[in-house]
Amino acid sequence: MQGGADNAMIRRYALASGVIFSIVAALHLLRVIFGWELRVGPIDIGLSISIVAVVVLAPLAVRAWAIFISLKK
């Protein structure tokens, strides 16, 4: 592949990653803010899981968006 094609592929990957990480991080943050309960079958998922998810996913989203923006067309 040529440099331009590689950049286009990385840019699409960064865009997809940024969107997914941002949406999931935002949903977990909303869950923490509003205290939404989450139950998977008989198991209650604590808010601490969402706090950890936000701490992990938010920087991943920021980094993905930074890569997307840095690779201009």
Gaussian input, Z-matrix of N, CA and C with variables (Angstrom, degrees):
# hf/3-21g

backbone

0 1
 N
 C     1     B1
 C     2     B2     1     A1
 N     3     B3     2     A2     1     D1
 C     4     B4     3     A3     2     D2
 C     5     B5     4     A4     3     D3
 N     6     B6     5     A5     4     D4
 C     7     B7     6     A6     5     D5
 C     8     B8     7     A7     6     D6
 N     9     B9     8     A8     7     D7
 C    10    B10     9     A9     8     D8
 C    11    B11    10    A10     9     D9
 N    12    B12    11    A11    10    D10
 C    13    B13    12    A12    11    D11
 C    14    B14    13    A13    12    D12
 N    15    B15    14    A14    13    D13
 C    16    B16    15    A15    14    D14
 C    17    B17    16    A16    15    D15
 N    18    B18    17    A17    16    D16
 C    19    B19    18    A18    17    D17
 C    20    B20    19    A19    18    D18
 N    21    B21    20    A20    19    D19
 C    22    B22    21    A21    20    D20
 C    23    B23    22    A22    21    D21
 N    24    B24    23    A23    22    D22
 C    25    B25    24    A24    23    D23
 C    26    B26    25    A25    24    D24
 N    27    B27    26    A26    25    D25
 C    28    B28    27    A27    26    D26
 C    29    B29    28    A28    27    D27
 N    30    B30    29    A29    28    D28
 C    31    B31    30    A30    29    D29
 C    32    B32    31    A31    30    D30
 N    33    B33    32    A32    31    D31
 C    34    B34    33    A33    32    D32
 C    35    B35    34    A34    33    D33
 N    36    B36    35    A35    34    D34
 C    37    B37    36    A36    35    D35
 C    38    B38    37    A37    36    D36
 N    39    B39    38    A38    37    D37
 C    40    B40    39    A39    38    D38
 C    41    B41    40    A40    39    D39
 N    42    B42    41    A41    40    D40
 C    43    B43    42    A42    41    D41
 C    44    B44    43    A43    42    D42
 N    45    B45    44    A44    43    D43
 C    46    B46    45    A45    44    D44
 C    47    B47    46    A46    45    D45
 N    48    B48    47    A47    46    D46
 C    49    B49    48    A48    47    D47
 C    50    B50    49    A49    48    D48
 N    51    B51    50    A50    49    D49
 C    52    B52    51    A51    50    D50
 C    53    B53    52    A52    51    D51
 N    54    B54    53    A53    52    D52
 C    55    B55    54    A54    53    D53
 C    56    B56    55    A55    54    D54
 N    57    B57    56    A56    55    D55
 C    58    B58    57    A57    56    D56
 C    59    B59    58    A58    57    D57
 N    60    B60    59    A59    58    D58
 C    61    B61    60    A60    59    D59
 C    62    B62    61    A61    60    D60
 N    63    B63    62    A62    61    D61
 C    64    B64    63    A63    62    D62
 C    65    B65    64    A64    63    D63
 N    66    B66    65    A65    64    D64
 C    67    B67    66    A66    65    D65
 C    68    B68    67    A67    66    D66
 N    69    B69    68    A68    67    D67
 C    70    B70    69    A69    68    D68
 C    71    B71    70    A70    69    D69
 N    72    B72    71    A71    70    D70
 C    73    B73    72    A72    71    D71
 C    74    B74    73    A73    72    D72
 N    75    B75    74    A74    73    D73
 C    76    B76    75    A75    74    D74
 C    77    B77    76    A76    75    D75
 N    78    B78    77    A77    76    D76
 C    79    B79    78    A78    77    D77
 C    80    B80    79    A79    78    D78
 N    81    B81    80    A80    79    D79
 C    82    B82    81    A81    80    D80
 C    83    B83    82    A82    81    D81
 N    84    B84    83    A83    82    D82
 C    85    B85    84    A84    83    D83
 C    86    B86    85    A85    84    D84
 N    87    B87    86    A86    85    D85
 C    88    B88    87    A87    86    D86
 C    89    B89    88    A88    87    D87
 N    90    B90    89    A89    88    D88
 C    91    B91    90    A90    89    D89
 C    92    B92    91    A91    90    D90
 N    93    B93    92    A92    91    D91
 C    94    B94    93    A93    92    D92
 C    95    B95    94    A94    93    D93
 N    96    B96    95    A95    94    D94
 C    97    B97    96    A96    95    D95
 C    98    B98    97    A97    96    D96
 N    99    B99    98    A98    97    D97
 C   100   B100    99    A99    98    D98
 C   101   B101   100   A100    99    D99
 N   102   B102   101   A101   100   D100
 C   103   B103   102   A102   101   D101
 C   104   B104   103   A103   102   D102
 N   105   B105   104   A104   103   D103
 C   106   B106   105   A105   104   D104
 C   107   B107   106   A106   105   D105
 N   108   B108   107   A107   106   D106
 C   109   B109   108   A108   107   D107
 C   110   B110   109   A109   108   D108
 N   111   B111   110   A110   109   D109
 C   112   B112   111   A111   110   D110
 C   113   B113   112   A112   111   D111
 N   114   B114   113   A113   112   D112
 C   115   B115   114   A114   113   D113
 C   116   B116   115   A115   114   D114
 N   117   B117   116   A116   115   D115
 C   118   B118   117   A117   116   D116
 C   119   B119   118   A118   117   D117
 N   120   B120   119   A119   118   D118
 C   121   B121   120   A120   119   D119
 C   122   B122   121   A121   120   D120
 N   123   B123   122   A122   121   D121
 C   124   B124   123   A123   122   D122
 C   125   B125   124   A124   123   D123
 N   126   B126   125   A125   124   D124
 C   127   B127   126   A126   125   D125
 C   128   B128   127   A127   126   D126
 N   129   B129   128   A128   127   D127
 C   130   B130   129   A129   128   D128
 C   131   B131   130   A130   129   D129
 N   132   B132   131   A131   130   D130
 C   133   B133   132   A132   131   D131
 C   134   B134   133   A133   132   D132
 N   135   B135   134   A134   133   D133
 C   136   B136   135   A135   134   D134
 C   137   B137   136   A136   135   D135
 N   138   B138   137   A137   136   D136
 C   139   B139   138   A138   137   D137
 C   140   B140   139   A139   138   D138
 N   141   B141   140   A140   139   D139
 C   142   B142   141   A141   140   D140
 C   143   B143   142   A142   141   D141
 N   144   B144   143   A143   142   D142
 C   145   B145   144   A144   143   D143
 C   146   B146   145   A145   144   D144
 N   147   B147   146   A146   145   D145
 C   148   B148   147   A147   146   D146
 C   149   B149   148   A148   147   D147
 N   150   B150   149   A149   148   D148
 C   151   B151   150   A150   149   D149
 C   152   B152   151   A151   150   D150
 N   153   B153   152   A152   151   D151
 C   154   B154   153   A153   152   D152
 C   155   B155   154   A154   153   D153
 N   156   B156   155   A155   154   D154
 C   157   B157   156   A156   155   D155
 C   158   B158   157   A157   156   D156
 N   159   B159   158   A158   157   D157
 C   160   B160   159   A159   158   D158
 C   161   B161   160   A160   159   D159
 N   162   B162   161   A161   160   D160
 C   163   B163   162   A162   161   D161
 C   164   B164   163   A163   162   D162
 N   165   B165   164   A164   163   D163
 C   166   B166   165   A165   164   D164
 C   167   B167   166   A166   165   D165
 N   168   B168   167   A167   166   D166
 C   169   B169   168   A168   167   D167
 C   170   B170   169   A169   168   D168
 N   171   B171   170   A170   169   D169
 C   172   B172   171   A171   170   D170
 C   173   B173   172   A172   171   D171
 N   174   B174   173   A173   172   D172
 C   175   B175   174   A174   173   D173
 C   176   B176   175   A175   174   D174
 N   177   B177   176   A176   175   D175
 C   178   B178   177   A177   176   D176
 C   179   B179   178   A178   177   D177
 N   180   B180   179   A179   178   D178
 C   181   B181   180   A180   179   D179
 C   182   B182   181   A181   180   D180
 N   183   B183   182   A182   181   D181
 C   184   B184   183   A183   182   D182
 C   185   B185   184   A184   183   D183
 N   186   B186   185   A185   184   D184
 C   187   B187   186   A186   185   D185
 C   188   B188   187   A187   186   D186
 N   189   B189   188   A188   187   D187
 C   190   B190   189   A189   188   D188
 C   191   B191   190   A190   189   D189
 N   192   B192   191   A191   190   D190
 C   193   B193   192   A192   191   D191
 C   194   B194   193   A193   192   D192
 N   195   B195   194   A194   193   D193
 C   196   B196   195   A195   194   D194
 C   197   B197   196   A196   195   D195
 N   198   B198   197   A197   196   D196
 C   199   B199   198   A198   197   D197
 C   200   B200   199   A199   198   D198
 N   201   B201   200   A200   199   D199
 C   202   B202   201   A201   200   D200
 C   203   B203   202   A202   201   D201
 N   204   B204   203   A203   202   D202
 C   205   B205   204   A204   203   D203
 C   206   B206   205   A205   204   D204
 N   207   B207   206   A206   205   D205
 C   208   B208   207   A207   206   D206
 C   209   B209   208   A208   207   D207
 N   210   B210   209   A209   208   D208
 C   211   B211   210   A210   209   D209
 C   212   B212   211   A211   210   D210
 N   213   B213   212   A212   211   D211
 C   214   B214   213   A213   212   D212
 C   215   B215   214   A214   213   D213
 N   216   B216   215   A215   214   D214
 C   217   B217   216   A216   215   D215
 C   218   B218   217   A217   216   D216

   B1=1.4402
   B2=1.5248
   B3=1.2859
   B4=1.4448
   B5=1.5210
   B6=1.3394
   B7=1.4574
   B8=1.5156
   B9=1.3241
   B10=1.4644
   B11=1.5198
   B12=1.3255
   B13=1.4674
   B14=1.5224
   B15=1.3331
   B16=1.4691
   B17=1.5219
   B18=1.3370
   B19=1.4586
   B20=1.5224
   B21=1.3240
   B22=1.4616
   B23=1.5248
   B24=1.3143
   B25=1.4642
   B26=1.5333
   B27=1.3235
   B28=1.4643
   B29=1.5204
   B30=1.3267
   B31=1.4661
   B32=1.5361
   B33=1.3291
   B34=1.4732
   B35=1.5233
   B36=1.3367
   B37=1.4582
   B38=1.5307
   B39=1.3306
   B40=1.4702
   B41=1.5228
   B42=1.3202
   B43=1.4646
   B44=1.5247
   B45=1.3255
   B46=1.4707
   B47=1.5270
   B48=1.3232
   B49=1.4680
   B50=1.5173
   B51=1.3209
   B52=1.4626
   B53=1.5116
   B54=1.3181
   B55=1.4679
   B56=1.5243
   B57=1.3189
   B58=1.4715
   B59=1.5227
   B60=1.3417
   B61=1.4638
   B62=1.5236
   B63=1.3425
   B64=1.4637
   B65=1.5201
   B66=1.3120
   B67=1.4699
   B68=1.5291
   B69=1.3121
   B70=1.4657
   B71=1.5307
   B72=1.3327
   B73=1.4675
   B74=1.5232
   B75=1.3373
   B76=1.4638
   B77=1.5265
   B78=1.3171
   B79=1.4713
   B80=1.5244
   B81=1.3132
   B82=1.4678
   B83=1.5281
   B84=1.3347
   B85=1.4599
   B86=1.5291
   B87=1.3200
   B88=1.4665
   B89=1.5260
   B90=1.3106
   B91=1.4635
   B92=1.5263
   B93=1.3189
   B94=1.4634
   B95=1.5299
   B96=1.3311
   B97=1.4685
   B98=1.5265
   B99=1.3177
   B100=1.4647
   B101=1.5246
   B102=1.3253
   B103=1.4563
   B104=1.5197
   B105=1.3232
   B106=1.4571
   B107=1.5179
   B108=1.3102
   B109=1.4655
   B110=1.5212
   B111=1.3161
   B112=1.4596
   B113=1.5150
   B114=1.3005
   B115=1.4522
   B116=1.5267
   B117=1.3139
   B118=1.4653
   B119=1.5167
   B120=1.3153
   B121=1.4703
   B122=1.5207
   B123=1.3145
   B124=1.4684
   B125=1.5313
   B126=1.3346
   B127=1.4633
   B128=1.5278
   B129=1.3425
   B130=1.4617
   B131=1.5274
   B132=1.3300
   B133=1.4600
   B134=1.5286
   B135=1.3125
   B136=1.4584
   B137=1.5206
   B138=1.3360
   B139=1.4576
   B140=1.5275
   B141=1.3257
   B142=1.4583
   B143=1.5312
   B144=1.3167
   B145=1.4685
   B146=1.5278
   B147=1.3215
   B148=1.4624
   B149=1.5211
   B150=1.3207
   B151=1.4654
   B152=1.5261
   B153=1.3100
   B154=1.4709
   B155=1.5270
   B156=1.3166
   B157=1.4682
   B158=1.5260
   B159=1.3269
   B160=1.4662
   B161=1.5233
   B162=1.3304
   B163=1.4656
   B164=1.5315
   B165=1.3089
   B166=1.4692
   B167=1.5330
   B168=1.3236
   B169=1.4623
   B170=1.5220
   B171=1.3217
   B172=1.4688
   B173=1.5395
   B174=1.3382
   B175=1.4744
   B176=1.5351
   B177=1.3234
   B178=1.4706
   B179=1.5216
   B180=1.3211
   B181=1.4670
   B182=1.5284
   B183=1.3237
   B184=1.4678
   B185=1.5250
   B186=1.2938
   B187=1.4726
   B188=1.5358
   B189=1.3165
   B190=1.4672
   B191=1.5313
   B192=1.3379
   B193=1.4620
   B194=1.5288
   B195=1.3299
   B196=1.4686
   B197=1.5326
   B198=1.3134
   B199=1.4802
   B200=1.5174
   B201=1.3380
   B202=1.4547
   B203=1.5291
   B204=1.3383
   B205=1.4695
   B206=1.5219
   B207=1.3272
   B208=1.4664
   B209=1.5199
   B210=1.3225
   B211=1.4559
   B212=1.5255
   B213=1.2892
   B214=1.4642
   B215=1.5224
   B216=1.3108
   B217=1.4666
   B218=1.4886
   A1=110.12
   A2=114.94
   A3=120.12
   A4=109.80
   A5=116.46
   A6=121.59
   A7=112.86
   A8=117.70
   A9=121.29
   A10=112.34
   A11=115.69
   A12=119.70
   A13=110.44
   A14=116.34
   A15=119.72
   A16=110.65
   A17=116.72
   A18=120.46
   A19=111.61
   A20=116.57
   A21=120.01
   A22=110.81
   A23=116.43
   A24=119.98
   A25=110.56
   A26=117.06
   A27=120.47
   A28=110.12
   A29=116.86
   A30=121.61
   A31=110.70
   A32=117.75
   A33=120.67
   A34=110.88
   A35=116.36
   A36=121.06
   A37=110.65
   A38=116.70
   A39=120.98
   A40=110.72
   A41=117.59
   A42=121.01
   A43=110.77
   A44=116.44
   A45=120.29
   A46=110.67
   A47=116.75
   A48=120.46
   A49=110.84
   A50=116.71
   A51=120.63
   A52=112.26
   A53=116.74
   A54=120.38
   A55=110.44
   A56=117.33
   A57=120.57
   A58=111.26
   A59=117.51
   A60=120.23
   A61=111.24
   A62=117.21
   A63=120.60
   A64=111.97
   A65=116.51
   A66=120.16
   A67=110.58
   A68=117.07
   A69=120.20
   A70=110.68
   A71=117.44
   A72=120.49
   A73=110.54
   A74=117.37
   A75=120.86
   A76=111.20
   A77=117.10
   A78=120.07
   A79=111.16
   A80=117.31
   A81=119.82
   A82=110.87
   A83=117.18
   A84=120.08
   A85=111.01
   A86=116.75
   A87=120.60
   A88=110.97
   A89=116.20
   A90=120.13
   A91=110.39
   A92=116.89
   A93=120.71
   A94=110.24
   A95=116.89
   A96=120.97
   A97=111.46
   A98=116.75
   A99=120.44
   A100=113.49
   A101=117.67
   A102=120.89
   A103=113.92
   A104=116.03
   A105=119.95
   A106=110.60
   A107=115.92
   A108=120.67
   A109=109.28
   A110=115.09
   A111=120.62
   A112=108.21
   A113=114.84
   A114=120.60
   A115=108.32
   A116=114.90
   A117=121.08
   A118=105.80
   A119=114.71
   A120=119.35
   A121=108.57
   A122=117.70
   A123=120.09
   A124=113.60
   A125=117.21
   A126=120.65
   A127=110.29
   A128=116.10
   A129=121.72
   A130=108.57
   A131=115.73
   A132=121.48
   A133=107.28
   A134=116.29
   A135=121.24
   A136=113.21
   A137=115.68
   A138=121.04
   A139=111.82
   A140=117.18
   A141=119.47
   A142=111.44
   A143=116.94
   A144=120.61
   A145=109.50
   A146=116.82
   A147=120.17
   A148=111.48
   A149=117.32
   A150=120.06
   A151=109.79
   A152=116.69
   A153=120.87
   A154=109.88
   A155=116.97
   A156=120.47
   A157=110.89
   A158=117.40
   A159=120.26
   A160=110.35
   A161=116.86
   A162=121.00
   A163=110.91
   A164=117.44
   A165=121.09
   A166=111.48
   A167=117.43
   A168=120.79
   A169=114.27
   A170=118.03
   A171=119.84
   A172=111.75
   A173=119.59
   A174=117.96
   A175=113.21
   A176=116.76
   A177=119.08
   A178=110.45
   A179=116.75
   A180=120.63
   A181=110.76
   A182=116.31
   A183=120.30
   A184=110.25
   A185=117.11
   A186=120.96
   A187=110.92
   A188=116.97
   A189=120.30
   A190=110.49
   A191=116.93
   A192=119.96
   A193=110.79
   A194=117.38
   A195=120.34
   A196=110.77
   A197=116.55
   A198=120.14
   A199=109.97
   A200=116.66
   A201=121.39
   A202=110.41
   A203=115.93
   A204=119.91
   A205=111.09
   A206=117.66
   A207=119.86
   A208=113.69
   A209=117.73
   A210=121.54
   A211=109.55
   A212=115.75
   A213=120.29
   A214=109.55
   A215=114.68
   A216=119.99
   A217=111.97
   D1=152.26
   D2=177.64
   D3=-88.05
   D4=165.84
   D5=-178.34
   D6=-56.90
   D7=-41.80
   D8=-179.78
   D9=-65.15
   D10=-40.19
   D11=179.16
   D12=-68.38
   D13=-38.21
   D14=176.99
   D15=-63.16
   D16=-44.70
   D17=179.26
   D18=-61.59
   D19=-39.95
   D20=179.83
   D21=-64.74
   D22=-40.28
   D23=179.75
   D24=-68.24
   D25=-43.31
   D26=178.53
   D27=-64.70
   D28=-38.97
   D29=179.06
   D30=-62.41
   D31=-43.18
   D32=177.99
   D33=-64.77
   D34=-40.97
   D35=178.26
   D36=-63.21
   D37=-44.63
   D38=179.18
   D39=-63.88
   D40=-38.66
   D41=178.07
   D42=-63.30
   D43=-48.51
   D44=179.63
   D45=-61.91
   D46=-43.87
   D47=179.48
   D48=-63.96
   D49=-44.04
   D50=-179.84
   D51=-61.24
   D52=-42.95
   D53=179.95
   D54=-65.36
   D55=-48.33
   D56=-177.33
   D57=-64.97
   D58=-48.91
   D59=-179.74
   D60=-62.20
   D61=-39.11
   D62=-179.87
   D63=-65.17
   D64=-44.32
   D65=-179.03
   D66=-64.91
   D67=-47.01
   D68=-178.21
   D69=-65.90
   D70=-41.67
   D71=178.14
   D72=-63.75
   D73=-41.73
   D74=179.49
   D75=-63.68
   D76=-41.42
   D77=178.90
   D78=-64.72
   D79=-41.06
   D80=177.52
   D81=-66.46
   D82=-39.26
   D83=177.70
   D84=-63.82
   D85=-42.03
   D86=176.45
   D87=-62.09
   D88=-38.18
   D89=178.35
   D90=-62.54
   D91=-41.84
   D92=179.29
   D93=-67.30
   D94=-45.70
   D95=-177.44
   D96=-62.08
   D97=-46.21
   D98=-175.15
   D99=-93.46
   D100=-4.14
   D101=177.47
   D102=68.39
   D103=30.39
   D104=179.55
   D105=-62.37
   D106=136.08
   D107=176.83
   D108=-84.43
   D109=149.08
   D110=177.32
   D111=-134.33
   D112=126.40
   D113=179.73
   D114=-129.75
   D115=128.96
   D116=175.63
   D117=-113.91
   D118=104.81
   D119=-174.15
   D120=61.30
   D121=-129.26
   D122=-179.49
   D123=-86.62
   D124=0.92
   D125=-173.42
   D126=-100.68
   D127=126.86
   D128=173.10
   D129=-85.93
   D130=130.39
   D131=178.93
   D132=-97.04
   D133=119.21
   D134=-176.59
   D135=-70.77
   D136=160.16
   D137=178.21
   D138=-66.04
   D139=-23.44
   D140=179.77
   D141=-62.27
   D142=-30.74
   D143=177.00
   D144=-64.36
   D145=-41.35
   D146=179.40
   D147=-69.35
   D148=-34.87
   D149=176.95
   D150=-63.26
   D151=-45.71
   D152=177.61
   D153=-62.36
   D154=-41.09
   D155=-179.67
   D156=-61.64
   D157=-42.31
   D158=178.91
   D159=-64.57
   D160=-43.14
   D161=-178.97
   D162=-63.48
   D163=-34.32
   D164=-179.65
   D165=-83.41
   D166=-44.49
   D167=-172.25
   D168=-78.50
   D169=-34.14
   D170=-177.83
   D171=-60.53
   D172=-48.14
   D173=177.13
   D174=-63.85
   D175=-33.47
   D176=176.67
   D177=-64.44
   D178=-40.77
   D179=178.30
   D180=-64.98
   D181=-44.66
   D182=179.31
   D183=-60.47
   D184=-44.21
   D185=-179.32
   D186=-65.13
   D187=-41.34
   D188=178.78
   D189=-62.52
   D190=-43.61
   D191=178.46
   D192=-65.66
   D193=-37.08
   D194=178.81
   D195=-63.95
   D196=-40.66
   D197=177.31
   D198=-65.57
   D199=-44.22
   D200=-179.64
   D201=-58.25
   D202=-45.68
   D203=-177.94
   D204=-70.48
   D205=-36.45
   D206=-177.18
   D207=-69.96
   D208=-23.54
   D209=179.84
   D210=-97.10
   D211=74.18
   D212=-179.56
   D213=-68.37
   D214=153.17
   D215=-178.88
   D216=-63.32

